[in-house]
Amino acid sequence: MKNFLKSILIFTSCLLIGVETFAQSVVIPFTARTSTKAPAPYQGKIIYNVQGDFTMLGNTNLTLVEYSHTGSNNAEMKYVDVDNDATTLNSSSATLKLGEADPKCSEILFAGLYWTGRAHDLDASGVSSSPNTFSVTKGGVTKQFNKQKVRLKKTGGSYQEITAGTNDIYYPTTTRGAMYSAYADVTDYVRTNGVGEYTVADIAVREGSGGATGFYGGWSMVVVYKNPTMKWRDISVFDGHGYMTANGGNVELPISGFRTAQSGDINLKLGVTAGEGDVGVPGDYFEIRNAANDAWVRLNHTNNAPSGNTPNFFNSSIFTGGNARNPNLQNNTGLDVAMFNLNNANNTLIGHDATSTRFRYGTSGDTYIIFNIVLAVDAYVPQVVVENKPTDTNIANGGTVNAGSVIEFTTTIKNRGTEAVNNGVITIDLPSNVYYEGPTTPGGLPTGTTITWTAPAGAPVGATQQTTPGGTLKWSVGTVPLSANPETILKTLKYKVRVTNDCILLNTGGACALELDVDGQFTGTGAISNSDAKAGLVSGYNADCGNTPIYGAFKSTIDITGVSCPEENITQDGFKRFIALCEGNVIPRAEVTAKYPPGTVFYTGIPGATGSSVVTGDFSLNTAGNSATKFYAKVPGMADGCYLKLETYLDKVTTQPMVTNQRGCSDSPVTISGISVSSTGAAAGNALYYFTNSTGGTGTTTAPIPTGEGTFTYYVAEGNDKGCFGPRVPFSVTIVRCNAITNPALPSKAR
């Protein structure tokens, strides 16, 4: 299934024809609230199509100085402050529960925090203003309140400042009763902290008397969650700002985009948050159009049942399933938070295969605002279950596999729904560290099915499964029939993949290179409903949650204990090193690309990082020598955020020896001394090489011995066994005839 909203919820902004005095209006049109913080694949969804539900909680932060169950908030009001924190002026709490389901089987997908209040009275002309920021002093503490900010904490934690977005939702200053509403996405915070007590503090309201309308202030939270043990539901969260005055009138709220189940009872659940509804002022109502579209049906819950024929839907009650609140007041003086099931006996309100409905709210006496509506309906979802996991039960999800090993996967199909599904296709995404080896189903593929392998994006034309890792398998299964037994396996595919043992890929990609994730999805079309059928692959079953399917990739880690490749020059920090000896400006491109799968793209920096660009030619070297130039690579189909590391390195001798000019006698052996390898060169294993010229020629490790008398110039350099030599340093060797020197001490006759 998934029919998304083709037209999002919109409040009609028309007043009753010809009744200009009616002051009801839709200041901010109601639209479906989406979240960028929801986990994949729920970001931006306007309908949460889940096995799960929604829940609500909330409380008031203002109450009567002289409390009574029937008192109106136009009397003297005081702060509720339950947190024992001197830095807050008002606070209240409520406990988040995820229905009756086991919390360990539930995952929170979305949490939206709403708050509302009225902090200033307006005079008859509306001149007096209600600013968005204002100061309040109480008990020696002065607070600068801001209507767009509150503080939120889970019990045991510290307060977090929560800020509404610029347009979330409406903050009148001189009109519409100065009643404001605010919203903030708190999904991250609530997903992290889970079930338990939450406190909201410092809502921008003030104590005292607010005139005929009165002061009020409070909050609510909407939480959408999934739980595989629960029914499928389509859940939508809507918000806007509708203003209704005591003059009367009504406004319709059409919504569409869900799809109810095709058979059985259709359960409906509604959530509403509103402000300034009084327990003592009746006449306000909330209605739904019936399934026959010939009448409006008035709604109510246990805490706002009408008195005779007089409705009072918005009556300052909080009705959210019995979760604990502090304080737990019957009269919440201007705040309504309601979550309740609608009476849809015989599907009179919404029937089978329905995709839209209409709500209507109005009044004949009470002034209020409404700014949040949540709707959940039992959804119809074709339920094809595709299990994909290794045939060998010894290969566990989350375990390890050996590099170079061959793994057979078994894919099975069951139909747990209520109709056949046509045009069924299973796509299986293979990671870039395995090669597809083909189907192995005994007796061949099931009749009427085909399987194809498609190379990953970026692979060159003509890529084959033998030369290119990764890719996508497409198993076209045709019609998945409905079976009398939902556990019957209708079709089976077996196929094999070979785990790479490529040393470079496994040793230069970090943890990414060792993660083996096989995932995919099923798509098709309901044979009767024509609904889209879409589901992830099942990698196992959760015994702790009713043996329900676990959707997601089959994950394992490649064990590279036996993968050794010293010849590939893998550095300690995981870079494949390409070496040029002695001299050069580049490593030829072909020398690098030959080590990687066809279609690999190389970058000057981490892929996607600022300043990183694609390498289109040869790979540069640091010509100074002995310093690496870093590069990065992505194999076709490699996951986002994953990459391989490589570097170029000019292995060059840059050190030079220490020398001393030599002097000797022609009539005695000449000994070369005082010439030695530098300390740095010695540490690198360099040796001395002697040359007769400043350039060219062949070096020798034997020191030169001149013949004859005179001064001779030679050259010495440091070199290594790879044939690289550093700078040549000249030195002189002077040879004299030592026995020809006259001895002035001898007698003249002896001369």
Buried (B, 14 or more C-beta within 10 A) or exposed (E): BBBBBEEBBBBBEEBBEEEEEBBBBBBBBBBBBBBEBBBEEBBEBBBBBBBBBBBBBBBBBBBBEEBEEEBBBBBBBBBBBBBEBEEBBBBBBBBBBBBEBEBEBBBBBBBBBBBBBBBBBBEEEBEBBBBBEBEBEBEEEEBEBBBBBBBBBBEEBEBEEBEBEEEBBBBBBBBBBBBBBBBBBBBEBBBEBBBBBBBBBBBBBBBEBBBEBBBBBBBBBBBBBBBBBBBBBBBBBBBBBBBBBBBBBBBBBBBBBBBBBBEEEBBBBBBBBBBBBBBBBBBBBBBBBBBEEEEBBEBBBEBBEBEEEEBBBBBBBBBBEEBEBBEEBBBBBBBBBBBBEBEBEEBBBBBBBBBBBBBBBBBBBBBBBBBBBBBBBBBBBBBBBBBBBBEEEEBBBEEBBBBBBBBBBBBBBBBBBBBBBBBBBBBBBBBBBBBBBEBBBEEEBBEEBEBEBBBBEBBEEEBEBEBBBBBBBBBBBBBBEBBEEEEEEBBBBBBBBBBBBBBBBBBBBEEBBBBBBBBBBBBBBBBBBEBBBBBBBBBBEBEEBEEBBBBBBBBBEBBBEEBEBEEBBBBEEBBBBBBBEBEBEBBBBEBBBEBBBBBBBBBBBBBEEEEBEEBEEBBBBBEEBEEBBEBBBBBBBBBEEBBBBBBBBBBBBBBBBEBEEBEBBBEEEBEBEEBBBBEEBBEBEBBBBBBBEEEEEEBEEEBBEBEEBEEBEBBBBBBBEEEBBBEBBEBEBEBBEEEEEEEEEEEEEEE
